[in-house]
Amino acid sequence: MSMSRTSRTKERLVVIGGDAAGMSAASQARRLKGPYALEIVAFERGHFTSYSACGIPYWVGGDVAEREQLIARTPEEHRARDIDLRIRTEVTEIDVEGARVRSRDLASGAESWTPYDKLVIATGARPIRPQLPGVDAPGVHGVQTLDDGQALLDTLAATQGRRAVVVGAGYIGVEMAEALIKRGYEVTVVNRSKEPMATLDPDMGALVHKAMEGLGITMVNDAEVTELPTGDDGRVRAVATEDAEYPADVVVLGIGVRPETTLAKAAGLPLGEHHGLLTDLAMRVRGHENIWAGGDCVEVLDLVSGSERHIPLGTHANKHGQVIGANVGGGYATFPGVVGTAVSKVCDLEIARTGLREKDARRVGLQFEAVTVESTSRAGYYPGAEPMTVKMLAERRTGRLLGVQIVGGEGAGKRVDIAAVALTAGMTVEQMTALDLGYAPPFSPVWDPILVAARKAVAAVRAHGV
């Protein structure tokens, strides 16, 4: 049994989860508090800490050569900063009343209790793994951690066949389809939605669909997986839907993730509509003075809709960790919310979005105008100009910007940042038309595509009485 709270001379911070949010919080608290006033114990059930899960598809696809390139800070580097980091150790219970956590060493099975004065929950998210026949068969892989990525690469190296099926066409599904194409696989993507990238409206998703098929990827939309048939050896051999069966030597699940809040729920901590932990602006768990939470296990405020959302992104997780570490370390910081910005790509096609889709706006009762424009990433006459499509949503009557989606060639994706800033500032589309953006033929047309969309949105809003 670890020392009781009363017998310790230093305050103890316990962190559950050794990736972006958890270790950012631990590192920031250590910087502010120093080693003499604060003891830090961190638990991580995997082999790795502080790594880029977002980079896993690019490692699998060969763009990133070595696994270690995705690791920002090793366990040894954290320990050198006087953080007692225990890898391959899983926390199995949070005792809120007793202010302690129970952990199990995954190698030995030994269990122990660790008291805390302050607790950070950064348990991340878990891949959605549907309860289907064959889903646990060899050859079926989720891709959430470095351990998952390594297991998939091991399977690819040992597999004779070259047929891969990706289930799901969100960010991970699309990126893994590209990675497998680069590996020389024949790739089929089975998707339950009308078009790939359900984070876009279907009309923009259709552009992604066309581009994926142009890469040789077989897209199967509006299809529900019913079974993952296995062969005589027990390995997966296909993905079955109600209408067809698609042969597979390897299957990758890219259906999405859910907040990993099993421990938090069992401890009676408050969860939101999406099963993520609910926190205040300081990332403190609501109703609990000495417990904080951040990263993929929490829900955050959507600044555009005013509702809570679950948006699992490394950018948010690192910011959450910085905020938590500042507050635990005696400083002050807040995380006001997000506008839902994300960017991805499938080979040469860049895909970006921020703010609300049409169905998001309808869900919260907003009336809006939606406009779409075709443009280019550079001046049309300049070499390398790539086509791009911009869709923009503006609130009817007020003209407030509600959302932007972009699909196009090189130079298209990061333009979404202009819209993200405008959303955060609460700008109207008319105000956006006057933005002083950088221009030169190698970078944009005279009227940047974002501004062209804003002008068209202004006209649409005015046509309805504003």
Number of C-alpha atoms within 10 A of each C-alpha: 8 9 10 12 17 6 7 10 11 14 14 19 24 25 30 26 27 29 29 29 34 33 28 22 32 29 21 20 27 24 14 17 18 14 15 11 13 21 23 23 20 23 25 23 20 18 15 19 26 21 22 17 19 17 18 26 23 17 20 24 20 14 13 15 12 11 16 13 12 19 18 13 15 15 19 13 13 19 15 10 14 18 22 18 23 18 19 15 24 20 22 13 17 25 17 17 7 10 16 21 20 15 21 19 17 14 8 8 10 10 15 12 19 20 21 24 16 18 28 29 25 30 29 27 19 18 17 14 16 13 10 12 12 20 20 15 17 17 23 22 21 21 24 21 21 23 13 15 21 16 16 21 15 11 17 20 9 9 13 9 12 16 20 27 28 27 27 28 29 21 23 26 26 25 24 27 32 23 23 24 20 16 14 12 20 18 25 24 26 28 25 18 18 16 24 31 23 18 19 26 20 18 12 22 21 16 17 24 21 14 17 21 12 10 14 12 21 17 19 21 17 12 18 17 19 17 18 24 21 19 10 7 8 12 19 23 26 22 27 18 15 10 9 10 16 18 18 26 22 26 28 23 24 28 21 21 18 19 24 20 23 14 16 22 15 11 14 11 18 16 20 15 11 14 19 30 30 24 24 16 16 20 27 25 24 18 12 12 10 16 25 29 34 33 33 29 30 32 26 30 22 19 18 21 18 12 11 19 19 23 25 20 16 18 13 20 26 21 19 30 30 26 28 31 30 24 21 28 22 11 13 12 17 17 19 13 18 20 25 21 21 21 19 18 19 18 17 11 21 20 28 23 30 27 26 26 23 19 12 15 20 12 10 11 10 15 13 22 21 20 18 19 17 14 23 22 26 26 21 17 10 14 10 15 21 18 18 23 22 26 25 29 27 28 20 22 15 15 24 24 32 31 28 31 29 27 26 25 21 19 19 26 23 17 20 23 17 16 28 23 14 21 24 15 11 15 16 20 30 21 16 21 20 11 12 8 13 9 14 10 15 15 16 22 20 16 15 21 24 25 22 20 27 31 20 19 31 25 17 19 23 14 12 10 9 12
